[in-house]
Amino acid sequence: MAKREIAKVEKKLSIPAHLAARMAEDAGKGLSKDQSDNVVPLIYVLQALSPQVQKRNSGYIEGAEAGSIWLRNSDDPIVDGEEGILFQPCYFNKDIVEWVPRDSGGGFVGRHKVLPTNAKAVEDPKGRRTSFVMPNDNELRETRYHFGYVYEHGGQPMPYVIPMSGSGHQTSKAWMTLMNSKGEYPAFAHVCRIKTRLNTNNLGEWYGWDISIERWANEDEYDLGKRLFASLSSGQRQAEDPLQDDAEISSRI
């Protein structure tokens, strides 16, 4: 695949000379640095059971099918999984996500940085992995988050985060190994091609991520990625709340 030309990643705005002093004096007014007001939208790989691919479901999105990439909150949200997206990883973290079980009404509860001390281990009857629940039976799922910029889709680069849970843990770890194999460079020095691929085992079929490093970031991209890393590592931004349907699907594969 030929490498595509990347447009300039950021429009430079000149500060009006007659307002420069007043803008500096009023810096930050009217803006929020609260994490809840500065969220990064999620990217999902859609499965056969995802509401977005089911035409009779209220969550259906035109053109979505199993194996598609879904860019939440995008004007053009569905990407062909065989073509994929160009993604510059900039920041990584992981946490424990707490959910109300679906049969109890469902819903996202919150995130824990570490496994709560009162969590109880529950063995999977199929022997795949150990899960954990809270004393009130809320479910806990470890989720790994890869934050970065999506290029080539909709013009300007946009920040997104790819959550990986369930079978996605191994993909996340392999991605880290791949980048580390290139040397001790920052994550935002890499620009990756992220596609989807069909996986099969004795439990069934599902689509997962297929990730390769396409090239090094150019100077503008590198600077943009470094700024995103700084805003995330300082706690100014965080991932938006995840969707229960995706979490449930991921936990079963």
GIWO-V121886 format. One record per helix or strand of 2 or more residues. SS is the DSSP state (hx for helix, st for strand). FROM is the first residue (numbers start at 1). TO is the last residue. Records with the same first field share a line. If there is no record, write none. Layout:
SS=FROM-TO / FROM-TO
This chain:
hx=20-25 / 35-37 / 51-53 / 102-104 / 168-180 / 187-189 / 219-233 / 244-251
st=39-40 / 42-45 / 69-71 / 78-79 / 85-100 / 107-112 / 120-123 / 130-133 / 139-151 / 158-164 / 190-201 / 204-216 / 238-239
